[in-house]
Amino acid sequence: MHKQIGANLKAARLEAGMNQVVFGTLIGVSAQQVVKLERGDNRLSFANAVTICNELGIKHKQLRKGL
């Protein structure tokens, strides 16, 4: 499940035209943390998921199930 969410996160970030550095700055984490989230290495907290969805303009369901 974490890998699928990570893949969906990466797809949404790329669709928004953001690199990992810019996106990380917007959500308050390092670019390295973004890499780990996108690979599914780190769990995504609910608070981070809400922030990510707000910054990308997507719904939580899209993060879980895809765009």
Secondary structure, DSSP 8 states (H G I E B T S, - for coil): -HHHHHHHHHHHHHHTT--HHHHHHHHTS-HHHHHHHHHT-S---HHHHHHHHHHHT--HHHHHH--
